[in-house]
Structure formats: structure tokens, C-alpha cells
Amino acid sequence: MFGLAVDPTNTNNVVAGDSAGAIYRSADAGTSWTRVYAGKGRVLTITFDPLAPSVLLAGTLNGGAVMSKDSGAHWSATSGLESRSVNAVAFARDVMFAATDHGVYTSADGARWSASALNSGVVQAIAVLAINNPVRVVAGGASSAGTLAMYMSTDGGATWSALAPAVTGTFITKLAAGPVPQAGKARPLIVGTNTGLFISADNASSFTALSGAQLLPSVDYTQAAFTASHFDRFYVASDGGGSAAGGVWATADSGQHFSSLQPPTGSVTALALSSDELPILYVATLGGAGQAPALWAYRDTGGTPQGPFGTPSPSASAARTSTPGPSIGDELRSLVGSPAPYIGIGALALLVILLAAISHFRSRRR
């Protein structure tokens, strides 16, 4: 499961797409689901238009994009993207962007698309840094030479210039722009590559590494999302790139410090955030050998996560609020697992400690 999105105006409305091309919708925060579209190409991304939340776009593998104008209830094909792999979409006030396997496409209404001046190369990620005219947008992926490529347009996609960002990796996997800071003009930009995570506060002119050394692990970062109203609070995720180093991490200070949210498994394939002040994270994970993908939810109240999780997980202890959020069971019924093994291990550990104490007490009496 790579496509996952939450309605910006209705936390209960969640939309997900799977590798078989189907799109599912939940009207009760994930407790129950209805299939609303049966496609043929793997769903790669699903995104709500934050400026018109009833509009969604879903990009597919080699099948273009489909569109919904009623918050995900009904879907229809778009034109101009046929046979394209649509890896990501982004929205400005008067124009939409699609990152594809053959450059960037633009649309005024989401239904009809045409190639922009950046019309070649695999573009994996895209983000809008200025939603009003002149629209500023940044795109990234890999060049024909197999090296990292990043491009900037300051005129809504009419022209593009190549950038040379000071980031490591050979492929850009994710771009995410946050809210404008109160004391600044530039949106923070998160860049995920196949080897690390970086942040820019000056429209991609310079970058600070958030991974490596004593920071986050140096793995591929394919997911990133900002909270709705805080430029310095965001979440990032990785599937580990085939290793055990994947996971979900949160920061409340623009990446100076991160905490792990301890997902049930480290292979995270999709991440979506509700627009609440204390957001619900919806996380799709890829199970191990013989295990099906699973979808999880977590109310982040700023406290320390309790894990590892099996059945629906408890919400974190409240650190930013005096009232903890609802439990995970209220938000989403997990699809897999049971906490019984962890309870059994804990009970066994307590028994060992008790026996050791009794033995010590008897030896002292002798």
C-alpha cells in the first residue's frame, strides 16, 4: 500500500490505494472500508487538494491518474497522462503538478494534463513552495546518468532550472513543503533521498542534513508530512531500503531532535496525517515473509510511545496536552497481531526476578 491520504477538513475521511489498483474509502477513521474504485495499475500516491479538499488525485503505475471531486466517493480517469507513471502530485492555487516517469505535467483543473517544459527524466517527487503567482515549485528524481536531479520553477512550470543541492544520494524519493513560518517568507522543504534526509529553510538554496552521524539513520526516506499549522513539526518515514533500519520519526523543532514512534514493523510504505493539532498518523507497513500489508493509526500527543505494538495500540502519554487523545482502538482497528507474546515475555521476566530474590534471601539466612 503506497497511496494513503486523510481529508484536511474531515479526520474521519481516509482514502487508501493498493498494489492491485483498487482505491478504498473509510468514513469512520478506518474502522470500516468500502472499495470505491477498481483500477488495474498499482496506486502510487493519493493526495487531497488542500485548497479544494473535495478534490483528490491518485497516481498509478503506467496508468496515469484518476480524480475524485466528491472527497473520494467516486472516481474518473483524467486525460493527458495515459501510460504515464504518476509518482506524486502537488497543488498551487491555480495549477496542479504531477511528477511522472517522463517529467512534470501540469493541469488547471486536474482533469486535463499536458507536459511542462520539464518533459524528460524520472521525476519521483514534487512540492509547491509558493501557491500564489508567481508559483514556485521544486521537483526531483534521478537524471539519465543515474545521478540525483533537482529542478526549480518560479513561473508555475513554464520554465525550469537545474539545481545542485548539497545533499547525498543518487535519487530523490520525497519532497514535502511545510507551512510558512510566522517570522519568515520561505516554506521549509524536506528532501528525502535513497541515502538520507535533509531540510532547507531558504527555497532550496542550502540544506542541513537530518540523518547520519548521531542523527537519523542513513536510509531511504520516502515519506514526510508536516502538521497543518506548525512549520517546525513534521514526521518522516522509511521502509528501510531492505534493511531493518526503517521506521517513523517525529520532530517538534525542525529536526534538531527526533523521537521514534516505534511502528509495528519498520518497513513503512505510506504515511498520512490528520489536520488535528494533535494529529492521527495513518501508517501502512509491509509485513515480513508471508505477512500481508497492514494499516495502523496512532494519535501523537507528544509523549513516549508504548511498544512494540500488536493489537490496536494505545495513544502516547500526553506531553503537549493535559487530555490524552483517544486510544488507537477508537481510531483504527489493526489488521494483524496480538500482544500476548510480549505479555508472556514480561511475565516470565518477573518470575525470574522473583525466583532470584527468593534465592538471595535464603542464602543470607544460611
C-alpha positions, -999 to 999 in steps of 0.1 A, spaced: 0 0 0 16 32 -12 -14 56 -16 -28 70 17 -45 103 25 -66 120 51 -92 146 43 -79 180 55 -114 190 67 -127 157 80 -104 135 100 -128 105 96 -125 105 58 -95 83 49 -86 71 14 -61 43 6 -49 26 -26 -33 -8 -30 -9 -26 -54 -38 -42 -73 -51 -8 -84 -81 -6 -60 -90 25 -40 -108 22 -7 -125 48 14 -133 49 51 -159 74 66 -152 64 102 -114 69 106 -105 34 93 -129 12 113 -146 1 81 -138 4 44 -156 5 11 -139 -1 -23 -148 29 -44 -126 23 -75 -112 -9 -91 -83 0 -114 -56 -21 -130 -24 -2 -122 -7 -1 -88 -17 31 -69 15 50 -62 1 81 -45 -32 97 -33 -34 134 -24 -61 158 -13 -60 193 -27 -55 214 4 -71 244 -13 -101 225 -25 -104 195 -1 -132 177 -20 -107 171 -49 -83 142 -48 -58 128 -73 -45 93 -73 -14 84 -94 -9 49 -107 19 28 -122 18 31 -160 -19 40 -159 -19 78 -155 -41 94 -128 -77 92 -116 -96 120 -100 -124 125 -74 -144 156 -69 -165 144 -40 -139 136 -13 -131 102 -27 -166 87 -31 -164 85 -69 -135 84 -93 -129 91 -130 -100 89 -154 -80 120 -164 -67 128 -199 -31 136 -210 -14 112 -186 -22 79 -203 5 53 -199 25 75 -175 35 65 -140 24 93 -117 46 92 -87 34 123 -68 11 153 -72 12 189 -57 -12 218 -57 -9 256 -61 -39 279 -62 -44 279 -100 -23 250 -112 -17 213 -103 15 194 -108 22 157 -115 56 141 -111 59 113 -137 83 88 -152 86 114 -181 90 148 -165 64 171 -149 29 176 -162 6 205 -153 -32 210 -152 -56 238 -144 -85 216 -133 -70 181 -126 -90 165 -154 -68 175 -184 -30 174 -183 -1 185 -205 36 182 -203 56 211 -189 89 224 -201 105 197 -178 95 169 -201 120 141 -196 136 120 -169 121 102 -140 106 127 -115 97 110 -83 88 139 -60 73 174 -63 64 202 -38 50 237 -41 69 264 -22 47 293 -32 10 287 -40 2 321 -54 15 337 -86 44 335 -93 41 299 -83 74 283 -71 77 246 -74 106 221 -69 108 186 -84 133 158 -80 143 123 -90 172 109 -110 189 121 -141 195 100 -172 231 94 -159 217 78 -128 226 107 -105 204 129 -82 185 156 -100 165 186 -87 147 213 -106 131 246 -97 104 266 -115 94 301 -104 67 305 -130 43 277 -125 62 251 -146 66 273 -177 104 272 -173 128 251 -151 163 254 -139 185 227 -126 197 229 -90 228 214 -74 217 207 -39 242 198 -12 226 165 -4 238 129 -6 223 101 -26 216 93 -62 178 96 -62 153 120 -46 125 99 -31 104 126 -14 98 163 -13 75 180 13 68 217 19 55 229 53 36 260 64 52 294 61 69 304 94 54 334 112 88 352 111 98 342 76 87 340 40 101 306 28 83 274 35 105 247 50 114 220 24 121 184 34 142 163 9 144 126 12 169 107 -9 178 70 -11 205 76 15 193 103 38 171 132 49 177 170 45 159 203 52 161 237 36 147 270 50 157 292 21 139 278 -10 164 251 -17 194 274 -17 211 255 11 204 223 31 210 208 65 215 171 70 190 154 94 205 119 90 238 104 95 263 106 124 242 107 156 211 118 138 186 97 120 198 65 102 212 69 67 184 51 48 159 59 21 132 84 32 101 80 11 75 97 34 74 131 50 44 152 62 41 185 82 14 192 107 -12 216 93 -3 247 113 33 242 125 63 248 103 86 231 127 66 199 134 68 171 109 70 133 105 93 112 83 93 75 75 113 49 57 109 13 46 145 7 55 156 0 19 156 -37 26 173 -33 60 159 -32 95 165 5 99 131 17 87 105 34 109 86 66 117 101 96 134 87 128 148 102 162 154 88 194 171 119 216 165 126 215 127 146 183 130 170 193 158 157 163 178 137 133 166 118 106 185 109 72 171 72 64 171 80 27 171 58 14 143 47 -23 145 72 -31 117 100 -10 103 90 -13 66 68 18 62 53 22 27 29 51 33 22 78 58 -7 103 61 -16 129 88 -48 143 100 -51 180 103 -57 180 141 -34 199 165 -25 165 179 -26 146 147 -36 110 139 -9 93 119 -21 66 95 8 43 86 9 15 61 36 -12 67 48 -41 46 48 -73 67 76 -99 67 77 -131 48 42 -145 44 25 -115 61 1 -92 44 5 -54 44 -12 -37 74 -26 -3 81 -22 13 116 -32 45 133 -15 65 161 -26 96 180 6 116 186 1 135 218 38 142 222 46 116 248 68 85 247 52 57 225 44 24 242 55 -5 221 61 -28 203 25 -28 192 4 -58 183 -33 -52 185 -47 -16 184 -21 5 201 -26 29 230 -21 66 224 11 82 237 11 98 271 1 134 270 30 158 269 16 187 248 -18 185 263 -35 176 296 -61 155 278 -47 124 260 -62 116 227 -85 86 221 -70 52 220 -59 36 188 -88 11 191 -111 41 187 -92 54 156 -85 22 137 -88 -15 142 -55 -30 135 -53 -58 109 -27 -80 125 -10 -92 156 -16 -98 193 2 -85 224 2 -120 240 38 -128 232 50 -96 249 28 -101 279 42 -137 282 78 -125 280 71 -98 306 55 -124 330 85 -147 325 109 -119 333 90 -111 365 91 -148 375 128 -150 370 134 -118 391 111 -132 419 130 -166 420 163 -148 421 151 -126 450 139 -157 470 172 -175 464 192 -145 476 171 -142 507 175 -179 516 213 -177 511 215 -147 535 196 -167 562 221 -195 559 
